[in-house]
């Protein structure tokens, strides 16, 4: 049901967001991180608890990641060097999973890396929190000031008037969605095939979420295809799989 990097939004407290950082190979435990909380650290949660939270509508699974870092195509030289310094540290520390998610083993890993590379433990922890907060991508590790003005950010916008009925709750053209052309239809099929090739059980919602993360992370709401469009074209093209 869940994928690496999925975000859950809880009703109580309102707006509480949790990212799934990692799921163990037995699919029994998920390691999660509370978003928009400066002092948050990972915690382990039985996967069945998260499933129950969504099933009982205590939480909902978000289709788009509200905290994912925007893509920066060409950061400046100084910013890129800082980004790569943080990336090297984060990738090295993530070789020890799930140990990195537990306080004492994490402290030992940070101390060892700090001694070996001359980076303070506080800086390493800042790198990790930024990485976990912003979607666990290399773009998450750009310095905050590098994102000012969204320099180099690639965005897209829907053109003209969208065909078909409005999305549920759509009140303006900004939320109207985008038309499905031949290229987008082909992307739907490719996303479904990619998900099916890498997962023993096919799930259309999960395939849709993966497609959004990989292809639409930096798009404004009006240019993101809806799940209804995705589902319709899979049905139309006879992608007959159970969820």
N, C-alpha and C positions, 0 to 999 in steps of 0.2 A: 504493500500500500504506500509506503513512504520511500523517498529517495534521499540520498546524500544532498544536503543543502536545502531541503524543503523548509518552508517557514510556516509555523502555526500561529494563528492569532487567537488569543483567549478572550472570552467574554468577561471573566472576572479574575483579576482586575481588568477593566476595559482597556483594550489596546495593547495588552501584554503580548509581546512577540517572542517566539522561541525558534531558533534555527537548529535543525538536525545536522550536527557536524559529521557524524560517522555512525554507522550501524555495524555491529559485530557480525562475523561470518555466520553465526548461528541464527541471526535475526531475532535474537531474544532481548538485546540491550541496545539502546540508542544513547549517544552522547550529545547533549544539547547545550545551547548557549543562549542566554537571555539577551535580547537585542535592546539597544538604546539604554543600557545600564552601564555606566562607566567602569564600575568595579566588578562586573560579572566574570565568572569563571565557569568552565564546563562542568556539567554534572551528568551522572548516569541515570537513565530512566528506563524501566522495563518497557519494551516496545508495545506490549499489550495495553499498557496504561495510556500511551499516546493514541493508540487505535480507539480505545474506549472514549477518550476525550473528544475525538472527532465524531464517533458514532453517536454519542449522546448530545452533540452540538455544544458541548462546553467549549470547544475550540473549532476553528475551521482552517482548512488547508488553503493557503493563498496560492493562486495561480501565477502571480507575478511577485517577484522579490522586491519589497519596498526599500531594502537597505543595500542592495547590490551596488558596488562601485561602478561608475560609468567607464566605458572604454576610452582610453586616451591613446590615439594612434601614434603620436610622436611627442612624448614628453621631452622637455629640455634636457640637455646633457647633465646638469647638476641633479635635477629631479630623478632622472633615469638611474644615475649612480646610487642615489639614496634608496630608490626602489629596489635595485638589484642587491644591495647590501642587506636590506630587510628580507628579500626573497630567499637569499642564500641561507639566512638564519632560520627562517620559518620552515623551509623544506627540510633542512637538516634535523630540526627538532621534531618534525612530523614523521621521521623514520621510526620513532618509538611510540606507536599507538597500540593500545589505548593508554600507555603509561603517561603520556603528556597531559592527559585529562585529569589526572589525580594530583592533589596538592603536593605531597612529599616527593613522589618521583619527578614531578614537573620542576620543583625547586632544585633537585639534583641535576636535572638536564640543563636547566638555565645556568646554574653555577658553573657546570663543566664547559658549556659553550662560551660563557663570559670569560673564563680564564684563558681559553684557547684562542679567542678572537678579539679580546679587548673591548667588548661591547657590554655595557652595564646590564645587570639583570632587569632593571626598570625599563630600559629601552627594549629589551627582548620581549618583555611582557606586553609592552605597548604594541610592538609588531604583531604579536599573537592576537591580541584583542582586536586590532584593526582588521586583521585577516579573517577572523571568525565573524566579526560584525558585518563586513562588507561583501560576503559571498565567497570567501576562500578562493580568490583568483589573484593573479599577479597584479591586476589593476587596483586591488584593494590596498596595496602597499605603497601607492604613491603618496608622498607627503600631502597633508591637507591643503596647503596653500597651492599645490600644483593643480588642484581642481578648480581654483577660482576662475570663474568665467567659462568653464568647460572648454578650455582651449584644446583643439584637436578632436573634440567629441563628435562622433558620427551620429546624426539623428535622421529620422525619416518622418514624413507626414503624409496622411491620406490625401489624395487629390480628388476633387469633384465631390459628388454626392454618393453616399454609400447605397448600394442596392439592397433590397430586402427589408425586413422589419427591423426597427431599432433594437439595440440591446436592452435587456431588462434594466430599468432605472436610468437609461440614457436621457439626459435632459438638454444636451447641447451637442453641436457637431464635434466637439473635442472628444466626446465619448462614443461617437457613432460607430467606430470600428473601421475596418478597411475592406475593400472589395477583394474577391477571390479571383485572381487571374490564373493563367496557365502556369506561371512560375511558382505562385504560392501553392497551387494545387500539387505541383510536383514536389515542393518542399514538404507538404503534409505527408505524402506517400513515403518520401525518403526518411522523414523523422520516425514514422511508424515502423519502417523496415529496420532502421538503426536500433530502435528500442527493442524490437522483437529479436534481433540477432544477439543482443547482449543480456537479455533477461529471460529466464525460463518461463515466466508467466507474463503474458501481455496485458497491459492496462492502458486504455486510451487516455484517461486523465493523466497518468504518469508520463506517457509518451508526449502528451501536450505540454506538460510542465517542463520536461527536458528540452523540448523544442524552443520554448520561450527563453529558457536560460541560455541556450546555445546560439540563438539567432535573433532574439528580440530584446535583449537585456537593456539596450540603450534607446529603445524606441519610445516615443510618447504614446499615451493610452490610445489616441485615435488611430494609430497605425499598427496596433497589435491585433492579429486575428483572434476572434472569439473561440472558445471551446466548441460552441455550436457549429461554427463554420468547419472546424477541424473534424468534428464528429460526422457532420453531414457528408463531407467529401470522402471520408473513409468508408462510410456506408455506400455512397454512390459508386465508389470504385471497388466494391466487393472486398474490402478488407474485413473479413468476417472473423473476428476474434472475440473471445470472451474477456470480460474485465476481471 
